[in-house]
């Protein structure tokens, strides 16, 4: 039964490595409940957002955002309510248009206090805290007149804002987090950002959607970043960072620290989009193609197209050779040839036939023997099978390759189809500074190889090293630093040791070789002493877990690896086959975590061959190379288990959402009554805490080392809250900055305490009358 639940959980959450930044909120319609048969819970009254299209133009630091949304009433009753679009700080609205039966409806700007009153009143009256995450923002408001069943309302809004600029970085955020405010999945979501800059654009990075955006860079001064999806409920805002500067290679630092722990950092390294020929490192490209009998037909034709593409895109100073292998070896030449011979080589490749067995070891020994230790060497190794000729033992093939390969070789292995040995290919790539790609049966070989080669065709810096000066860093991923290519960008994540609560300045040195000559680039960076970019910990965690799972798959389980995967998965909500404890009642206790570790230490070894093996290799590769901590839509069922907000993960147990930073063995909770004065004082004094309260009506979260619990019925007086506005909020073990006292509730008329058993409150009486009315109405039908 436990394994069945685990399988279901993995299917629902397997791609869950995401982050939610503090949101502004996109446009929403807060519906009013119908008069019959009884008040409808707010979560059941939302309209459906049919489409949500965003078009952004950024000129230097000035962003103009145009939003078009359509809402549909899919209920059986007429819907009306209030439209709100919470605004970014400092935004100026230039256009607002909503039409109702041919009449244009005017909107008005609410200041922060007016908007807050609407949010809080909705929470009180509808018993739903979802809107609390928007406290602290002004908003556009408009009255939504009755929408008949099946009817729609289209709303357009345009606003302009000056984007923050710091350390050569410009930041833009659009509130795309809509899953709580639409009754169904949104049919179409798109965000298009067009950027123009007077200075050279260097890195373009989306912390939330980097793995799913398309980036078009036509020059060093302009770019288009676009995201599209259909039939989804977005859970992430759309965040974008771009850097500008005149440096030959751009470098930018993001960091986050929650005291007293060590911090996390992300380093972006971005070369120019195009570089002159003298700045491109000449390289040797060795193409190795499996021509065994299983490659016959469409496979060999696509593979030939892929190799011809690579040959035709060699640089003028590059050299090459092509080796085909099956039972024996065929070579275009006995040694590396100049790029002027690519025409003859392409014709030779076209004549290759697929026949015979698969002697992988012999092919590797031949190609590695041709690598020139004085030049950059790229080996592209393509096979669709397992070794069947010559040396066939995986360990022996790997050992032979280690002995034969010079240090300058970068080996990129491509497995075609599912009948490949993933352990062999992944280990080869890891040992020799490359990467692995798998071309599945429904994918084209030529498209995969050509896209890969386009990315690595122009190396500008090899044998990269990073020096952080006086800052001690550890656990950097990727653990072997790759080479840097023109138009590409590298993302490094790691941990750093904080010696002070204050920001720490550092001189970061990027070293590498260009045509055998050492080059160094020095940059200044600031490591946050406390807080910072809260997407960084989850991105580092995703890469670390991907690395650990790969080690377990390739080398077998070790207790310390499994312990680390379990602990990290729980803390940051990165779901793996080792985290079934997320559905256990004692998941937040040491005993529960120990049980999970023991159970999965007994799991059978991961498969090496077949579709399941390739699936696993692909998933772990995506985790190791993850570039964003965001996620596509999560299935509705998954929201019943896990929520992620900022750098926190919440797990639901018995209808209580519990912060995974909460240690049930060591912590007691301070209780807050839902909807009381102290409850709203907390979010008003420290608006960023509203996102935690918005998780649900019953929630436990940790702030500054103190655990707070929002409850419905309890005899314990709730604490009043002092402002923490001038103090950074984190989940550290620092002494709490929130004092406790009993405060009368001016809004509900109570004394700030949770009602005692036997005492009927006004809210309880109203609930009883509502239930009675519903029963009478049903019996009258």
C-alpha positions in Angstrom: 0.0 0.0 0.0 2.8 2.4 0.9 4.6 1.7 -2.4 1.3 2.3 -4.3 0.9 5.7 -2.6 4.5 6.4 -3.4 4.0 5.7 -7.0 1.0 7.9 -7.2 2.9 10.7 -5.4 5.8 10.4 -7.8 3.5 10.5 -10.8 1.9 13.7 -9.5 4.9 15.5 -8.2 7.9 14.1 -10.0 8.8 17.4 -11.7 8.2 19.5 -8.6 11.3 21.6 -8.2 10.0 25.1 -8.1 10.0 28.4 -6.3 7.3 31.1 -5.7 8.5 34.6 -5.3 6.6 37.2 -3.3 3.7 37.9 -5.6 1.8 41.0 -6.7 -1.3 39.2 -8.0 -2.6 39.3 -11.5 -6.0 40.6 -12.2 -8.7 38.7 -10.3 -12.5 39.0 -9.9 -13.6 38.6 -6.3 -17.2 37.2 -6.8 -20.1 37.9 -4.5 -22.0 34.8 -3.4 -25.4 34.1 -4.8 -28.4 34.4 -2.5 -29.4 30.8 -3.1 -29.4 28.1 -1.9 -26.7 29.1 0.6 -23.5 31.1 0.6 -20.9 29.4 -1.6 -17.4 29.0 -0.3 -15.1 31.5 -2.1 -13.0 28.6 -3.5 -16.1 27.3 -5.3 -17.2 30.7 -6.6 -14.2 31.8 -8.7 -14.8 32.5 -12.4 -12.7 30.8 -15.1 -9.9 32.7 -16.6 -10.0 31.6 -20.3 -6.9 33.4 -21.4 -4.2 35.5 -19.9 -1.8 37.3 -22.4 1.0 39.6 -21.4 3.1 41.8 -23.7 6.0 43.7 -22.1 8.4 46.2 -23.7 11.5 47.2 -21.6 13.6 50.1 -22.7 16.6 50.2 -20.4 14.9 50.3 -17.0 11.4 51.4 -18.1 8.9 48.6 -18.5 5.5 48.9 -20.1 3.2 45.9 -19.4 0.0 45.3 -21.4 -2.3 42.6 -20.0 -5.4 41.1 -21.7 -7.6 38.7 -19.7 -11.0 37.1 -20.3 -13.2 35.7 -17.5 -16.0 33.3 -18.1 -18.9 32.5 -15.7 -19.3 28.7 -15.8 -21.7 28.7 -12.8 -25.5 28.3 -12.9 -26.1 31.7 -11.4 -25.4 35.3 -12.5 -21.9 36.3 -11.3 -20.9 39.8 -10.2 -18.2 41.1 -8.0 -15.1 43.3 -7.8 -12.2 43.3 -10.2 -8.8 44.0 -8.7 -5.4 44.2 -10.2 -2.8 44.7 -7.4 0.0 46.9 -8.8 3.8 46.8 -8.5 5.2 49.5 -6.3 5.6 52.7 -8.2 3.5 51.6 -11.2 1.5 54.1 -13.2 -1.6 52.9 -14.9 -2.0 54.3 -18.5 -4.9 52.3 -19.7 -7.8 50.3 -18.1 -10.6 49.0 -20.3 -13.6 46.7 -19.3 -16.8 46.5 -21.2 -20.2 45.4 -19.9 -23.0 45.1 -22.4 -21.4 47.7 -24.6 -20.8 50.1 -21.8 -17.2 50.9 -20.7 -16.7 50.4 -17.0 -14.3 52.8 -15.3 -11.7 51.7 -12.8 -10.1 53.6 -10.0 -6.8 53.4 -8.2 -6.9 52.2 -4.6 -4.1 53.2 -2.3 -2.4 50.6 -0.1 -4.8 51.0 2.8 -8.0 50.9 0.7 -6.8 47.7 -1.0 -5.8 46.1 2.3 -9.4 46.8 3.7 -10.8 44.9 0.7 -8.5 42.0 1.2 -9.1 41.7 4.9 -12.9 42.1 4.6 -12.9 39.3 2.0 -10.9 37.0 4.3 -13.3 37.8 7.2 -16.5 37.3 5.3 -15.5 34.4 3.1 -13.2 32.6 5.5 -10.5 32.3 2.8 -7.0 33.7 3.4 -5.9 33.5 -0.3 -5.9 37.3 -0.7 -3.6 38.0 2.2 -0.5 37.6 0.2 -1.3 40.9 -1.6 -1.4 43.1 1.5 0.9 46.0 1.0 0.0 46.7 -2.6 -2.1 49.4 -4.2 -4.6 48.2 -6.8 -6.9 49.0 -9.7 -10.5 48.4 -8.8 -13.7 48.1 -11.0 -17.2 47.0 -10.4 -18.1 43.8 -12.3 -21.8 43.9 -13.3 -23.7 40.7 -13.6 -22.3 38.1 -16.0 -24.9 35.6 -17.1 -24.1 31.9 -17.0 -21.8 31.2 -19.9 -21.0 34.9 -20.3 -17.6 36.5 -20.5 -15.8 39.8 -19.6 -12.7 41.0 -21.3 -10.3 43.2 -19.4 -7.3 45.1 -20.7 -4.8 47.0 -18.5 -1.5 48.8 -19.2 0.9 50.1 -16.7 4.4 51.5 -16.7 7.1 51.1 -14.0 10.8 51.8 -13.5 12.6 48.6 -12.8 15.1 48.2 -10.1 18.8 48.3 -11.2 21.5 46.9 -9.0 25.0 45.5 -9.7 24.4 45.8 -13.5 21.2 43.7 -13.1 17.7 44.8 -14.1 14.8 42.9 -12.6 11.2 42.4 -13.9 8.4 40.4 -12.4 4.9 39.7 -13.6 2.4 38.2 -11.3 1.4 35.1 -13.2 0.4 33.1 -10.1 -3.2 32.4 -10.9 -4.0 28.9 -9.7 -6.1 30.1 -6.7 -8.3 32.4 -8.7 -9.6 30.4 -11.6 -12.2 27.7 -11.4 -10.5 25.7 -14.2 -7.3 25.5 -16.1 -6.5 28.5 -18.2 -6.8 27.7 -21.9 -4.0 30.0 -23.0 -1.2 31.8 -21.1 1.6 33.8 -22.8 4.2 36.3 -21.7 6.3 38.1 -24.3 9.1 40.4 -23.2 10.9 42.6 -25.7 14.1 44.2 -24.3 16.1 47.1 -25.8 19.2 48.5 -24.1 21.7 51.2 -24.8 24.4 48.9 -23.2 25.4 45.4 -24.1 23.0 42.7 -22.9 24.8 40.0 -21.2 22.9 37.4 -19.2 19.2 36.8 -19.7 17.8 34.7 -16.9 14.4 33.7 -15.6 14.6 32.3 -12.0 11.1 30.8 -12.4 10.8 29.8 -16.1 14.4 29.5 -17.5 13.9 25.9 -18.6 10.7 26.8 -20.5 11.3 30.2 -22.2 12.4 30.8 -25.7 15.1 33.5 -26.0 15.9 35.2 -29.3 18.9 37.5 -29.4 19.3 39.3 -32.7 22.0 41.6 -31.4 24.0 42.5 -28.3 21.5 45.3 -27.5 18.1 43.6 -27.9 16.3 40.4 -27.1 12.9 38.7 -27.0 12.0 36.3 -24.2 8.7 34.4 -24.6 6.7 31.9 -22.6 3.6 30.1 -23.8 1.5 27.3 -22.2 -2.0 25.9 -22.7 -4.5 24.2 -20.3 -2.6 25.1 -17.1 -3.0 26.7 -13.7 0.2 28.7 -13.3 1.7 28.5 -9.8 4.7 30.8 -10.4 5.1 34.4 -11.2 7.1 35.2 -14.2 10.5 36.7 -13.1 13.2 37.9 -15.4 16.6 39.3 -14.8 18.9 40.7 -17.5 22.4 42.1 -17.0 24.1 44.9 -18.9 27.8 46.0 -19.2 30.8 46.4 -21.3 32.8 43.4 -19.9 34.2 40.9 -22.3 32.5 38.2 -20.2 29.7 39.1 -17.8 29.4 37.7 -14.3 26.6 38.3 -11.8 26.0 37.0 -8.4 22.7 36.1 -6.6 22.7 34.9 -3.0 20.5 34.0 0.0 21.1 33.2 3.6 18.7 32.3 6.4 20.7 32.7 9.7 22.3 30.8 11.3 22.9 28.5 8.3 25.5 28.9 5.6 24.2 30.8 2.6 23.4 29.8 -1.0 24.7 31.5 -4.2 24.1 31.4 -7.9 26.6 32.7 -10.3 25.7 33.6 -13.9 28.6 33.7 -16.5 27.6 35.1 -19.9 29.9 35.7 -22.9 28.8 37.9 -25.9 26.2 36.5 -28.3 28.7 36.8 -31.2 32.5 37.0 -31.0 35.1 37.6 -33.6 37.0 34.7 -35.0 40.2 35.6 -33.1 38.3 35.1 -29.8 37.0 31.6 -30.7 39.1 28.7 -29.5 40.1 26.4 -32.4 39.0 22.9 -31.7 39.2 19.3 -32.9 35.8 17.6 -33.4 35.8 13.8 -33.5 32.5 12.2 -34.6 31.9 8.6 -33.7 28.8 6.9 -35.2 27.4 3.5 -34.4 26.6 1.7 -37.7 25.6 -1.6 -36.2 22.6 -3.4 -37.8 20.1 -2.0 -35.4 20.8 1.5 -36.8 19.4 0.5 -40.2 16.7 2.6 -41.8 15.5 5.9 -40.5 18.0 6.0 -37.7 21.1 5.9 -39.9 19.6 8.5 -42.3 18.9 10.9 -39.4 22.3 10.2 -37.9 24.0 11.0 -41.2 22.1 14.3 -41.5 23.3 15.1 -37.9 27.0 14.5 -38.7 26.8 16.4 -42.0 25.3 19.4 -40.1 28.3 19.3 -37.6 30.8 19.1 -40.5 29.2 22.0 -42.3 29.3 24.2 -39.2 33.0 23.7 -38.3 35.1 26.8 -37.8 37.8 27.7 -40.3 40.6 26.7 -37.8 38.9 23.5 -36.6 40.0 20.0 -37.5 37.9 16.8 -37.6 37.6 13.1 -38.2 34.7 10.7 -38.5 34.8 7.1 -37.1 32.1 4.6 -37.8 31.9 1.4 -35.8 30.0 -1.8 -35.7 31.9 -5.2 -35.5 34.9 -3.4 -36.9 36.1 0.2 -37.5 35.8 2.5 -40.5 37.5 5.9 -40.6 37.2 8.9 -42.9 41.0 9.5 -42.3 43.8 8.1 -40.3 44.3 11.4 -38.6 42.6 14.8 -38.0 41.8 16.7 -41.1 41.3 20.4 -41.8 37.9 22.0 -42.2 38.5 22.5 -45.9 37.8 18.7 -46.4 34.2 18.8 -45.0 32.7 18.3 -48.4 34.5 15.0 -49.1 33.8 13.9 -45.5 30.1 14.6 -45.9 29.9 12.4 -49.0 31.7 9.6 -47.2 29.3 9.8 -44.3 26.3 9.5 -46.7 27.7 6.2 -48.0 27.8 4.5 -44.6 25.7 1.5 -44.1 24.3 -0.1 -41.0 25.5 -3.7 -40.5 27.2 -5.8 -37.8 27.5 -5.8 -34.0 28.6 -3.1 -31.5 32.2 -2.8 -30.4 32.0 0.3 -28.2 35.4 -0.2 -26.5 37.3 -0.4 -29.8 35.7 2.7 -31.1 36.5 4.6 -27.9 40.1 3.5 -27.9 40.5 4.6 -31.6 38.9 8.0 -31.2 40.7 8.9 -27.9 44.1 8.0 -29.5 43.6 10.7 -32.1 43.0 13.5 -29.6 45.6 16.2 -29.7 46.6 17.2 -26.1 47.5 20.7 -27.3 44.0 21.7 -28.6 40.5 21.7 -27.4 39.0 18.3 -28.3 35.3 17.5 -28.6 34.2 13.9 -29.0 30.5 13.3 -30.1 29.8 9.6 -29.5 26.5 8.3 -30.9 25.1 4.8 -30.3 21.8 3.0 -30.2 22.9 -0.2 -28.4 25.0 -1.9 -25.8 28.4 -3.4 -26.3 28.1 -6.8 -28.0 31.6 -7.2 -29.5 35.1 -7.1 -28.1 35.2 -5.8 -24.5 31.6 -5.8 -23.2 32.0 -5.3 -19.4 31.0 -1.8 -18.5 33.6 -1.3 -15.8 36.4 -2.4 -18.1 35.3 -0.1 -20.9 35.2 2.8 -18.4 38.6 2.0 -17.0 40.1 1.8 -20.5 38.7 5.2 -21.4 40.2 6.8 -18.3 43.6 5.5 -19.3 43.3 6.5 -23.0 41.7 9.9 -22.7 43.9 13.1 -22.5 42.6 15.7 -19.9 41.5 18.1 -22.6 38.9 15.7 -24.1 35.2 16.6 -23.6 33.1 13.6 -24.4 29.4 14.0 -25.3 27.5 10.8 -25.5 24.1 10.4 -27.3 22.0 7.3 -26.7 19.5 6.7 -29.5 16.4 4.8 -28.5 15.9 2.9 -25.3 18.2 -0.1 -25.8 21.3 1.7 -24.5 23.3 1.3 -21.3 22.7 4.5 -19.4 25.3 3.7 -16.8 28.0 3.4 -19.4 27.1 6.6 -21.3 26.4 8.7 -18.3 29.7 7.7 -16.6 31.7 8.2 -19.8 30.4 11.8 -20.0 30.9 12.5 -16.3 34.5 11.2 -16.4 35.4 13.3 -19.4 33.9 16.7 -18.8 31.0 16.3 -21.2 27.3 15.5 -21.0 24.7 12.9 -22.1 21.7 13.2 -24.3 19.0 10.6 -25.0 17.1 10.6 -28.3 13.9 8.9 -27.6 12.1 6.8 -30.3 9.7 9.6 -31.1 12.5 12.2 -31.4 14.7 13.1 -34.4 18.5 12.4 -34.1 19.4 15.2 -36.5 17.4 17.8 -34.6 18.9 16.8 -31.2 22.5 16.8 -32.5 22.3 20.0 -34.5 20.8 21.9 -31.6 23.5 20.6 -29.3 26.3 21.5 -31.7 24.9 24.9 -32.3 25.4 25.6 -28.6 28.9 24.3 -28.3 30.3 25.3 -31.7 32.2 28.5 -30.6 34.2 27.9 -27.4 35.6 31.1 -25.8 37.0 29.9 -22.5 38.3 26.4 -21.6 39.3 24.8 -18.4 37.4 27.2 -16.2 38.3 27.9 -12.6 36.6 30.2 -10.1 38.2 31.9 -7.1 36.0 33.6 -4.6 38.8 35.3 -2.6 38.2 35.4 1.1 34.7 33.8 0.8 34.7 30.0 1.5 32.4 28.2 -0.9 31.5 24.5 -1.1 29.1 22.1 -2.8 29.3 23.8 -6.2 27.2 22.4 -9.0 28.0 21.4 -11.6 30.9 20.0 -9.6 33.1 19.8 -12.8 33.0 23.3 -14.3 32.2 23.1 -18.1 33.7 25.2 -20.8 32.2 28.5 -21.9 30.7 29.0 -25.4 29.6 32.1 -27.3 25.9 32.9 -27.0 25.6 30.4 -24.1 25.6 31.1 -20.4 26.7 29.1 -17.4 24.9 28.8 -14.1 26.8 27.7 -11.0 25.1 27.1 -7.7 26.8 26.5 -4.3 27.0 27.2 -0.6 29.0 29.9 1.1 30.1 30.4 4.7 28.8 33.6 6.2 31.1 35.2 8.8 28.9 38.2 9.5 25.2 39.1 9.4 26.2 42.0 7.2 26.7 41.6 3.4 30.1 40.4 2.5 32.0 41.9 -0.5 34.1 39.5 -2.6 36.5 39.7 -5.5 35.5 36.8 -7.8 38.1 35.7 -10.3 37.1 33.7 -13.4 40.1 31.9 -15.0 40.4 29.9 -18.1 42.5 29.2 -21.2 42.2 30.6 -24.7 44.3 28.9 -27.3 46.6 27.6 -24.6 47.0 31.0 -22.9 45.7 31.7 -19.4 43.2 34.6 -19.0 41.6 36.0 -15.9 38.6 38.2 -15.3 38.0 39.9 -11.9 34.5 40.9 -10.7 33.1 42.4 -7.5 30.2 40.6 -5.8 28.2 40.8 -2.6 27.2 37.8 -0.6 24.1 38.5 1.5 24.6 38.2 5.2 20.9 37.6 5.6 18.0 36.9 3.1 18.4 37.9 -0.5 17.1 36.0 -3.6 14.9 33.3 -2.1 14.8 31.2 -5.3 18.5 30.3 -4.9 18.2 27.6 -2.1 15.7 25.5 -4.1 17.7 25.7 -7.3 20.8 24.6 -5.5 18.8 21.8 -3.8 17.4 20.6 -7.1 20.9 20.3 -8.6 22.4 18.7 -5.5 19.6 16.1 -5.3 20.1 15.4 -9.1 23.8 14.8 -8.5 23.2 12.6 -5.5 20.6 10.5 -7.3 22.9 10.0 -10.2 25.7 8.8 -7.9 23.3 6.4 -6.3 22.2 5.1 -9.7 25.7 4.8 -11.1 27.5 3.6 -8.0 24.9 2.1 -5.7 23.2 3.4 -2.5 25.2 4.9 0.4 23.6 5.8 3.6 24.9 9.4 3.6 23.6 10.0 0.1 20.1 8.8 0.9 20.1 10.7 4.2 20.9 13.9 2.3 18.3 13.3 -0.4 15.6 12.8 2.2 16.5 15.8 4.3 16.8 18.1 1.3 13.6 16.9 -0.4 11.6 17.5 2.7 13.1 21.0 3.4 12.7 22.3 -0.1 9.9 20.2 -1.7 11.9 18.6 -4.4 10.1 15.3 -4.8 12.0 12.1 -5.6 11.6 8.3 -5.2 13.2 8.7 -1.8 10.5 11.0 -0.4 7.4 9.0 0.2 7.6 10.2 3.8 5.8 13.3 2.5 2.5 11.4 3.0 3.4 10.0 6.4 1.8 11.4 9.5 5.1 11.6 11.3 7.1 13.2 8.4 8.3 16.1 10.4 9.8 14.0 13.2 13.2 12.4 13.3 11.6 9.0 13.6 9.6 9.5 10.4 12.6 10.5 8.4 14.6 7.6 9.7 11.8 5.2 8.6 11.9 6.6 5.1 15.7 6.2 4.8 15.6 2.6 6.0 12.8 1.6 3.6 14.5 3.0 0.6 18.0 1.7 1.4 16.3 -1.6 0.6 15.1 -0.6 -2.8 16.3 -2.7 -5.8 19.1 -1.2 -8.0 18.0 1.2 -10.7 17.8 -0.4 -14.2 20.7 0.3 -16.6 18.9 -0.5 -19.9 15.4 0.1 -21.2 12.8 2.8 -21.3 12.7 3.1 -17.5 16.5 3.5 -17.3 16.4 6.2 -19.9 13.5 8.0 -18.2 15.5 8.0 -14.9 18.6 9.2 -16.6 16.7 12.0 -18.3 15.0 13.1 -15.1 18.2 13.2 -13.1 20.0 15.0 -15.9 17.3 17.7 -15.9 17.7 18.1 -12.1 21.5 18.3 -12.3 21.3 21.0 -15.0 18.2 22.7 -13.8 18.4 26.5 -14.6 15.2 27.6 -12.9 13.5 26.9 -9.6 10.1 27.3 -11.2 7.6 24.7 -12.5 4.9 24.2 -15.0 1.5 23.6 -13.8 1.2 21.1 -11.0 -1.7 18.7 -11.1 -4.6 19.7 -9.0 -4.2 16.6 -6.8 -0.7 17.7 -6.0 -1.9 20.8 -4.3 -3.5 18.7 -1.7 0.0 17.5 -0.5 2.6 20.2 -1.0 2.8 24.0 -1.4 5.9 26.1 -1.9 6.1 29.7 -1.0 9.3 31.7 -1.2 12.0 29.5 0.3 9.5 27.5 2.4 7.8 24.2 1.8 4.4 23.4 3.3 3.1 19.9 3.8 -0.5 19.2 4.7 -1.3 16.9 7.6 -4.8 16.6 8.9 -5.9 19.8 7.1 -3.0 21.7 8.6 -0.4 23.1 6.3 3.0 22.7 8.1 6.2 24.5 7.3 8.9 21.9 6.9 11.2 24.2 8.9 9.0 23.3 11.9 10.5 20.6 14.1 7.7 18.8 15.9 10.2 17.3 18.3 11.8 20.6 19.4 9.3 23.4 18.8 6.1 24.6 20.5 3.7 26.8 18.6 2.3 30.3 19.5 -1.3 30.3 18.4 -3.2 32.9 16.3 -7.0 32.9 15.9 -8.0 33.0 12.3 -9.4 36.4 11.4 -8.7 38.0 14.8 -7.1 41.4 15.3 -3.7 39.8 16.1 -4.0 37.8 12.9 -4.5 40.9 10.7 -2.0 42.9 12.8 0.6 40.4 11.9 0.2 40.7 8.2 -0.3 44.5 8.3 2.9 45.0 10.3 4.9 42.6 8.2 3.2 42.2 4.8 5.6 39.6 3.5 4.2 37.2 6.0 0.8 37.3 4.3 2.0 34.8 1.7 2.4 32.2 4.5 -1.0 33.0 6.0 -2.5 32.7 2.5 -1.5 29.0 2.3 -4.7 28.0 4.2 -6.9 28.8 7.2 -4.9 26.4 9.3 -1.2 26.8 9.0 2.0 26.5 11.0 5.0 28.6 9.9 8.4 29.4 11.4 9.6 33.0 11.5 12.9 34.0 13.2 13.0 30.7 15.0 9.5 30.9 16.4 6.6 28.7 15.2 3.2 30.3 14.7 0.0 28.3 14.4 -3.2 29.6 12.9 -6.1 27.8 14.6 -9.9 27.8 14.5 -10.8 26.5 18.0 -8.5 26.6 21.0 -8.6 27.9 24.5 -5.1 29.5 24.3 -5.1 33.3 23.9 -3.5 34.4 20.7 -0.4 36.6 20.7 -0.5 40.2 19.7 2.1 41.2 17.2 4.7 44.0 17.2 5.9 45.3 13.9 8.8 43.5 12.3 8.8 45.8 9.3 12.4 47.1 10.0 13.8 43.6 10.6 14.5 41.0 8.0 12.1 38.0 8.2 13.6 34.5 7.9 13.1 31.1 9.3 16.3 31.2 11.4 16.7 30.2 15.0 17.4 33.9 15.9 15.4 35.2 18.9 11.8 36.1 17.8 11.1 39.7 17.2 7.4 39.2 17.8 6.1 39.6 21.3 3.0 38.1 22.7 0.0 39.7 24.5 -3.7 39.5 24.4 -5.4 42.1 22.2 -9.2 42.6 21.9 -10.6 42.1 18.5 -12.3 45.3 17.4 -13.7 43.8 14.3 -15.2 40.6 15.7 -16.1 41.8 19.1 -14.2 39.1 20.9 -11.3 39.4 23.2 -8.7 37.9 20.9 -9.1 34.4 22.4 -10.3 31.3 20.7 -13.9 30.5 21.7 -14.3 28.2 24.6 -16.4 25.0 24.3 -20.1 25.7 25.0 -19.9 29.4 24.1 -21.7 30.2 20.9 -20.1 33.0 18.9 -21.8 35.2 16.3 -19.9 33.3 13.5 -21.1 30.0 14.9 -24.7 31.2 15.1 -24.6 32.5 11.5 -23.2 29.1 10.4 -26.0 27.2 12.2 -28.7 29.5 10.7 -27.2 29.1 7.2 -27.2 25.3 7.6 -30.8 25.4 8.8 -31.9 27.5 5.8 -30.1 25.1 3.4 -32.0 22.1 4.9 -35.4 23.9 4.7 -34.7 24.9 1.1 -33.7 21.3 0.1 -36.9 19.9 1.7 -39.0 22.4 -0.1 -37.8 21.2 -3.5 
